[in-house]
Amino acid sequence: MWRDFAKASETSDAASPVLRVHAAGGALELMKYSMRKAKQDQVVSKGAPKVDPQVVSATGQEVTLRDCVDGTRWLLYKLNGELKNDVPGSHTKADATVRFDGGTWKVSKLYLYQAGSC
């Protein structure tokens, strides 16, 4: 899901079909919102987050994950290629629920805490 999110954020395309590959429900809506907001702000992202999710709980159809997403190499850029600002990326606590959906595991819930939360 994070690779898909990073790929779509290169163009801030909320309609990118890649977003649906590994996300559904609230997680998909959060990513689409993020893309629409970035498009409105006229920014795109370059790079990718570094993730290392830990399993909090699991059943046969659902897994709950927690991570500290490292966004220090996933930054916002203006459309002219300049950095949006001089604020470096940060570490963000993330909670996710992954469900087995139509033969594929997809993130269905995603909660991102404030920047610097871990």
GUVEXLUM-315373 format. One record per residue: x, y, z of N, C-alpha, C in turn; residue in one letter. Coordinates in steps of 0.001 Angstrom, whole numbers, plus 500000, padded with zeros to 6 digits. Example, Ala and Ser with C-alpha at 12.3 -4.5 7.8 and 13.67 -1.06 7.14 Angstrom:
513190494310507800512300495500507800513200496700507800a/512850497750507080513670498940507140512900500030507870s/
//
This chain:
500811498816500000500000500000500000500859501254500000m/501925501282500791502757502476500866503442502754499532w/503898501705498821504507501913497497503484502514496539r/502244502004496602501174502532495758500905503999496083d/500841504307497365500594505679497829501709506606497340f/502959506164497485504100506982497050504058507196495539a/503713506153494786503648506268493321502579507276492908k/501387507176493480500305508103493145500651509530493568a/501415509674494637501745511021495129502756511735494243s/503386511007493328504310511651492388503570512613491462e/502268512376491259501453513241490408500246513802491162t/500090513426492417498938513835493240497625513490492541s/497540512258492036496382511804491264495453510957492125d/494364511565492607493401510853493453492676509754492694a/492668509833491363491982508819490552492922507694490109a/494147507723490560495110506697490150494601505309490527s/494512504400489553494043503048489858494989502276490776p/496230502707490868497194502021491724496790502103493198v/496039503143493567495621503292494963494710502153495407l/493942501587494483492987500520494812493613499128494905r/494852499004494485495487497687494434495598497067495823v/496028497853496800496247497332498154495506498113499224h/494493498911498833493729499688499812492253499654499463a/491428499748500493489970499768500339489401500589501494a/488120500842501450487417501489502557488031502804502986g/488120502985504289488616504226504863490054504533504486g/490886503515504359492286503741503986492368504322502577a/491584503774501664491557504287500294491055505727500277l/490004506001501035489459507360501073490469508349501646e/491232507944502662492260508817503240493335509134502205l/493764508133501454494786508368500433494255509265499317m/493011509052498900492416509900497856492297511343498346k/491874511513499604491799512857500192493183513524500159y/494194512775500554495556513304500568495982513744499169s/495621512960498156495965513308496773495215514568496321m/493931514663496664493152515851496289493711517106496959r/494083516978498232494647518110498972495979518541498359k/496818517575498008498104517894497388497896518571496034a/496937518096495263496633518705493959496172520142494164k/495311520354495144494826521704495469495980522612495881q/496911522066496655498066522837497125499172522928496069d/498966522273494935499922522253493829501285521714494249q/501250520556494911502479519876495310502408518407494914v/503574517827494771503715516394494532504764515878495509v/504833514585495662505835513995496551506889513278495732s/508079513285496258509180512530495655509795511683496751k/510289510528496346510866509607497304509807508627497769g/510080507988498873509143507002499412509343506878500914a/508271506524501611508411506311503053509110504983503327p/509731504909504465510327503653504924509408503124506023k/508997501875505881508069501296506845508625499995507412v/508185499668508598508564498426509281507415498053510217d/506264497661509637505077497416510462505241496230511408p/504599496358512558504584495295513559503140494814513727q/502967493512513833501634492943514022501195493155515463v/500018493757515635499430493967516954498508492797517281v/497712492382516283496829491236516448496505490677515073s/496069489412515050495747488780513771494715487682513941a/493834487592512949492899486481512819493067485964511394t/492256485024511002492354484476509655492019485462508556g/491225486467508862490771487421507848491214488859508081q/491873489134509222492196490524509553493476490600510375e/494292491590510070495532491834510808495559493316511190v/495899493587512436496062494962512904497561495233513018t/497987496342512421499397496692512375499647498047513020l/500849498235513507501304499533514009502689499768513417r/502962501017513076504252501338512475504654502753512864d/505912503029512681506438504381512761506979504669511362c/506179505336510564506512505577509165507575506666509077v/508690506314508459509801507245508287509614507986506967d/509204509246507052508981510054505859510113511011505554g/511293510768506119512406511697505931512927511707504498t/512584510699503730512995510653502320511776510666501390r/510676511203501886509431511323501125508909512726501351w/509289513634500462509087515055500692508158515689499659l/507566516821500033506676517559499138507468518563498308l/507124518609497023507759519528496086506706520351495366y/507052521600495062506211522432494211506276521867492794k/505344522268491961505301521761490594506518522185489774l/507225523239490197508427523676489485509672522892489915n/509496521916490817510598521064491246511288521491492524g/510944522669493050511544523131494308510853522461495492e/511604522260496569510992521766497802509890522723498232l/508810522176498770507706523017499234508168523955500341k/508983523425501265509482524223502378510757523584502901n/511324524159503923512568523619504468512325522702505666d/511080522255505812510744521338506904511054519916506443v/511956519231507136512277517873506714511104516932506991p/511096515805506301510085514794506589510239514325508019g/509259513623508517509313513216509924508905511765510079s/508791511358511317508336510016511671506905510138512186h/506026509310511632504605509392511948504069508033512376t/503466507998513538502835506776514013501646506455513111k/501511505180512753500405504745511889499819503453512433a/498492503407512485497765502192512832496970501783511600d/496994500496511284496291500023510089495610498689510360a/494507498491509662493821497208509657493876496685508235t/494351495471508090494464494834506783493485493669506757v/492667493626505704491653492565505581491838491801504290r/491483490534504334491502489708503130490261490061502330f/490459490657501154489364491231500370489470490771498914d/488560489899498496488537489475497103489797488771496647g/490371487961497504491567487218497147492867487968497389g/492777489183497930493957490011498173493868490646499556t/495000490763500197495060491510501448495093492991501116w/494175493764501713494117495204501480494006495945502806k/494659497097502870494525497959504033493139498595503957v/492323498355504970490957498887504960490792500077505900s/491629500141506919491604501267507853493036501748508027k/493190503060508046494510503652508239494340504922509047l/495057504996510137495052506206510955496492506698511074y/496719507905510599498043508523510687497995509602511767l/498870509480512735498961510455513811499704511690513291y/499861512686514123500554513906513710502035513630513445q/502614514468512601504035514356512287504850514429513571a/505870513601513661506717513583514833506170512773515994g/505142511971515741504482511221516826505208509942517231s/506294509633516571507093508476517019508554508663516642c/
//
